[in-house]
Amino acid sequence: MRKKIREHDGWFKDMVSGTIDCGDTSEYSKYMKSVKADEKKRLEMEALQNDVSGLKSEMSEIKSLLLTLVQNQKG
């Protein structure tokens, strides 16, 4: 037995198995497109976070080298 899901045209819930099915292929395509877009955004955010972490590490190394250079010039 399938029950229509309110506020979501073309989507049905199988009352026996509990699965949610899409009866409209264009609606399913739209859904999958949004899932892929969300995954792309997540991957881009992860890449940006990795870039920022790398830049922080490099800035720390530059700071350390500059402090060493200043100390060598004083001494």
Distance bins in CASP14 RR format, pairs under 12 A and 6 or more apart:
PFRMAT RR
TARGET T0000
AUTHOR 0000-0000-0000
RMODE 2
METHOD distances of the structure
MODEL  1
1 12 0 0 0 0 1 0 0 0 0 0 0
1 13 0 0 0 0 1 0 0 0 0 0 0
1 14 1 0 0 1 0 0 0 0 0 0 0
1 15 1 0 1 0 0 0 0 0 0 0 0
1 16 1 0 0 1 0 0 0 0 0 0 0
1 17 0 0 0 0 0 1 0 0 0 0 0
1 18 0 0 0 0 0 1 0 0 0 0 0
2 10 0 0 0 0 0 1 0 0 0 0 0
2 11 0 0 0 0 0 1 0 0 0 0 0
2 12 1 0 1 0 0 0 0 0 0 0 0
2 13 1 0 0 1 0 0 0 0 0 0 0
2 14 1 0 1 0 0 0 0 0 0 0 0
2 15 1 0 0 1 0 0 0 0 0 0 0
2 16 0 0 0 0 1 0 0 0 0 0 0
2 17 0 0 0 0 0 1 0 0 0 0 0
2 18 0 0 0 0 0 1 0 0 0 0 0
2 19 0 0 0 0 1 0 0 0 0 0 0
2 20 0 0 0 0 1 0 0 0 0 0 0
2 21 1 0 0 1 0 0 0 0 0 0 0
2 22 0 0 0 0 0 1 0 0 0 0 0
2 23 0 0 0 0 1 0 0 0 0 0 0
3 10 0 0 0 0 0 1 0 0 0 0 0
3 11 0 0 0 0 0 1 0 0 0 0 0
3 12 1 0 0 1 0 0 0 0 0 0 0
3 13 1 0 1 0 0 0 0 0 0 0 0
3 14 0 0 0 0 1 0 0 0 0 0 0
3 15 1 0 1 0 0 0 0 0 0 0 0
3 16 0 0 0 0 0 1 0 0 0 0 0
3 18 0 0 0 0 1 0 0 0 0 0 0
3 19 0 0 0 0 0 1 0 0 0 0 0
3 20 0 0 0 0 0 1 0 0 0 0 0
3 21 0 0 0 0 0 1 0 0 0 0 0
4 10 1 0 0 1 0 0 0 0 0 0 0
4 11 1 0 0 1 0 0 0 0 0 0 0
4 12 1 0 1 0 0 0 0 0 0 0 0
4 13 0 0 0 0 1 0 0 0 0 0 0
4 14 0 0 0 0 0 1 0 0 0 0 0
4 15 0 0 0 0 0 1 0 0 0 0 0
4 20 0 0 0 0 0 1 0 0 0 0 0
4 21 0 0 0 0 0 1 0 0 0 0 0
4 22 0 0 0 0 0 1 0 0 0 0 0
4 23 0 0 0 0 0 1 0 0 0 0 0
4 24 0 0 0 0 0 1 0 0 0 0 0
5 11 1 0 1 0 0 0 0 0 0 0 0
5 12 1 0 0 1 0 0 0 0 0 0 0
5 13 1 0 1 0 0 0 0 0 0 0 0
5 14 0 0 0 0 0 1 0 0 0 0 0
5 15 0 0 0 0 0 1 0 0 0 0 0
5 18 0 0 0 0 0 1 0 0 0 0 0
5 19 0 0 0 0 0 1 0 0 0 0 0
5 20 1 0 0 1 0 0 0 0 0 0 0
5 21 0 0 0 0 1 0 0 0 0 0 0
5 22 0 0 0 0 1 0 0 0 0 0 0
5 23 0 0 0 0 0 1 0 0 0 0 0
5 24 0 0 0 0 0 1 0 0 0 0 0
5 27 0 0 0 0 0 1 0 0 0 0 0
6 12 0 0 0 0 0 1 0 0 0 0 0
6 13 0 0 0 0 0 1 0 0 0 0 0
8 20 0 0 0 0 1 0 0 0 0 0 0
8 21 0 0 0 0 0 1 0 0 0 0 0
8 22 0 0 0 0 1 0 0 0 0 0 0
8 23 0 0 0 0 0 1 0 0 0 0 0
8 24 0 0 0 0 1 0 0 0 0 0 0
8 27 0 0 0 0 1 0 0 0 0 0 0
8 28 0 0 0 0 0 1 0 0 0 0 0
8 30 0 0 0 0 0 1 0 0 0 0 0
8 31 0 0 0 0 1 0 0 0 0 0 0
9 22 0 0 0 0 1 0 0 0 0 0 0
9 23 0 0 0 0 1 0 0 0 0 0 0
9 24 1 0 0 1 0 0 0 0 0 0 0
9 26 0 0 0 0 0 1 0 0 0 0 0
9 27 1 0 0 1 0 0 0 0 0 0 0
9 28 0 0 0 0 0 1 0 0 0 0 0
9 30 0 0 0 0 0 1 0 0 0 0 0
9 31 0 0 0 0 0 1 0 0 0 0 0
10 20 0 0 0 0 0 1 0 0 0 0 0
10 21 0 0 0 0 1 0 0 0 0 0 0
10 22 1 0 0 1 0 0 0 0 0 0 0
10 23 1 0 1 0 0 0 0 0 0 0 0
10 24 1 0 1 0 0 0 0 0 0 0 0
10 25 0 0 0 0 1 0 0 0 0 0 0
10 26 0 0 0 0 1 0 0 0 0 0 0
10 27 1 0 1 0 0 0 0 0 0 0 0
10 28 0 0 0 0 1 0 0 0 0 0 0
10 30 0 0 0 0 0 1 0 0 0 0 0
10 31 0 0 0 0 0 1 0 0 0 0 0
11 19 0 0 0 0 0 1 0 0 0 0 0
11 20 1 0 0 1 0 0 0 0 0 0 0
11 21 1 0 0 1 0 0 0 0 0 0 0
11 22 1 0 1 0 0 0 0 0 0 0 0
11 23 1 0 0 1 0 0 0 0 0 0 0
11 24 1 0 0 1 0 0 0 0 0 0 0
11 27 1 0 0 1 0 0 0 0 0 0 0
11 28 0 0 0 0 1 0 0 0 0 0 0
11 30 0 0 0 0 0 1 0 0 0 0 0
11 31 0 0 0 0 1 0 0 0 0 0 0
12 18 0 0 0 0 0 1 0 0 0 0 0
12 19 0 0 0 0 1 0 0 0 0 0 0
12 20 1 0 0 1 0 0 0 0 0 0 0
12 21 1 0 1 0 0 0 0 0 0 0 0
12 22 1 0 0 1 0 0 0 0 0 0 0
12 23 1 0 0 1 0 0 0 0 0 0 0
12 24 0 0 0 0 1 0 0 0 0 0 0
12 27 0 0 0 0 0 1 0 0 0 0 0
12 28 0 0 0 0 0 1 0 0 0 0 0
13 19 1 0 0 1 0 0 0 0 0 0 0
13 20 1 0 1 0 0 0 0 0 0 0 0
13 21 1 0 0 1 0 0 0 0 0 0 0
13 22 0 0 0 0 0 1 0 0 0 0 0
13 23 0 0 0 0 0 1 0 0 0 0 0
14 20 1 0 0 1 0 0 0 0 0 0 0
14 21 1 0 0 1 0 0 0 0 0 0 0
14 22 0 0 0 0 0 1 0 0 0 0 0
14 23 0 0 0 0 0 1 0 0 0 0 0
15 21 0 0 0 0 0 1 0 0 0 0 0
20 27 0 0 0 0 0 1 0 0 0 0 0
20 28 0 0 0 0 0 1 0 0 0 0 0
20 31 0 0 0 0 0 1 0 0 0 0 0
21 27 0 0 0 0 0 1 0 0 0 0 0
21 28 0 0 0 0 1 0 0 0 0 0 0
21 31 0 0 0 0 0 1 0 0 0 0 0
22 28 1 0 1 0 0 0 0 0 0 0 0
22 29 0 0 0 0 1 0 0 0 0 0 0
22 30 0 0 0 0 1 0 0 0 0 0 0
22 31 1 0 0 1 0 0 0 0 0 0 0
22 32 0 0 0 0 1 0 0 0 0 0 0
23 29 0 0 0 0 0 1 0 0 0 0 0
23 31 0 0 0 0 0 1 0 0 0 0 0
24 30 0 0 0 0 1 0 0 0 0 0 0
24 31 0 0 0 0 1 0 0 0 0 0 0
25 31 0 0 0 0 0 1 0 0 0 0 0
25 32 0 0 0 0 0 1 0 0 0 0 0
26 32 0 0 0 0 0 1 0 0 0 0 0
26 33 0 0 0 0 0 1 0 0 0 0 0
27 33 0 0 0 0 0 1 0 0 0 0 0
27 34 0 0 0 0 0 1 0 0 0 0 0
28 34 0 0 0 0 0 1 0 0 0 0 0
28 35 0 0 0 0 0 1 0 0 0 0 0
29 35 0 0 0 0 0 1 0 0 0 0 0
29 36 0 0 0 0 0 1 0 0 0 0 0
30 36 0 0 0 0 0 1 0 0 0 0 0
30 37 0 0 0 0 0 1 0 0 0 0 0
31 37 0 0 0 0 0 1 0 0 0 0 0
31 38 0 0 0 0 0 1 0 0 0 0 0
32 38 0 0 0 0 0 1 0 0 0 0 0
32 39 0 0 0 0 0 1 0 0 0 0 0
33 39 0 0 0 0 0 1 0 0 0 0 0
33 40 0 0 0 0 0 1 0 0 0 0 0
34 40 0 0 0 0 0 1 0 0 0 0 0
34 41 0 0 0 0 0 1 0 0 0 0 0
35 41 0 0 0 0 0 1 0 0 0 0 0
35 42 0 0 0 0 0 1 0 0 0 0 0
36 42 0 0 0 0 0 1 0 0 0 0 0
36 43 0 0 0 0 0 1 0 0 0 0 0
37 43 0 0 0 0 0 1 0 0 0 0 0
37 44 0 0 0 0 0 1 0 0 0 0 0
38 44 0 0 0 0 0 1 0 0 0 0 0
38 45 0 0 0 0 0 1 0 0 0 0 0
39 45 0 0 0 0 0 1 0 0 0 0 0
39 46 0 0 0 0 0 1 0 0 0 0 0
40 46 0 0 0 0 0 1 0 0 0 0 0
40 47 0 0 0 0 0 1 0 0 0 0 0
41 47 0 0 0 0 0 1 0 0 0 0 0
41 48 0 0 0 0 0 1 0 0 0 0 0
42 48 0 0 0 0 0 1 0 0 0 0 0
42 49 0 0 0 0 0 1 0 0 0 0 0
43 49 0 0 0 0 0 1 0 0 0 0 0
43 50 0 0 0 0 0 1 0 0 0 0 0
44 50 0 0 0 0 0 1 0 0 0 0 0
44 51 0 0 0 0 0 1 0 0 0 0 0
45 51 0 0 0 0 0 1 0 0 0 0 0
45 52 0 0 0 0 0 1 0 0 0 0 0
46 52 0 0 0 0 0 1 0 0 0 0 0
46 53 0 0 0 0 0 1 0 0 0 0 0
47 53 0 0 0 0 0 1 0 0 0 0 0
47 54 0 0 0 0 0 1 0 0 0 0 0
48 54 0 0 0 0 0 1 0 0 0 0 0
48 55 0 0 0 0 0 1 0 0 0 0 0
49 55 0 0 0 0 0 1 0 0 0 0 0
49 56 0 0 0 0 0 1 0 0 0 0 0
50 56 0 0 0 0 0 1 0 0 0 0 0
50 57 0 0 0 0 0 1 0 0 0 0 0
51 57 0 0 0 0 0 1 0 0 0 0 0
51 58 0 0 0 0 0 1 0 0 0 0 0
52 58 0 0 0 0 0 1 0 0 0 0 0
52 59 0 0 0 0 0 1 0 0 0 0 0
53 59 0 0 0 0 0 1 0 0 0 0 0
53 60 0 0 0 0 0 1 0 0 0 0 0
54 60 0 0 0 0 1 0 0 0 0 0 0
54 61 0 0 0 0 1 0 0 0 0 0 0
54 62 0 0 0 0 0 1 0 0 0 0 0
55 61 0 0 0 0 0 1 0 0 0 0 0
55 62 0 0 0 0 0 1 0 0 0 0 0
56 62 0 0 0 0 0 1 0 0 0 0 0
56 63 0 0 0 0 0 1 0 0 0 0 0
57 63 0 0 0 0 0 1 0 0 0 0 0
57 64 0 0 0 0 0 1 0 0 0 0 0
58 64 0 0 0 0 0 1 0 0 0 0 0
58 65 0 0 0 0 0 1 0 0 0 0 0
59 65 0 0 0 0 0 1 0 0 0 0 0
59 66 0 0 0 0 0 1 0 0 0 0 0
60 66 0 0 0 0 0 1 0 0 0 0 0
60 67 0 0 0 0 0 1 0 0 0 0 0
61 67 0 0 0 0 0 1 0 0 0 0 0
61 68 0 0 0 0 0 1 0 0 0 0 0
62 68 0 0 0 0 0 1 0 0 0 0 0
62 69 0 0 0 0 0 1 0 0 0 0 0
63 69 0 0 0 0 0 1 0 0 0 0 0
63 70 0 0 0 0 0 1 0 0 0 0 0
64 70 0 0 0 0 0 1 0 0 0 0 0
64 71 0 0 0 0 0 1 0 0 0 0 0
65 71 0 0 0 0 0 1 0 0 0 0 0
65 72 0 0 0 0 0 1 0 0 0 0 0
66 72 0 0 0 0 0 1 0 0 0 0 0
66 73 0 0 0 0 0 1 0 0 0 0 0
67 73 0 0 0 0 0 1 0 0 0 0 0
67 74 0 0 0 0 0 1 0 0 0 0 0
68 74 0 0 0 0 0 1 0 0 0 0 0
68 75 0 0 0 0 0 1 0 0 0 0 0
69 75 0 0 0 0 0 1 0 0 0 0 0
END
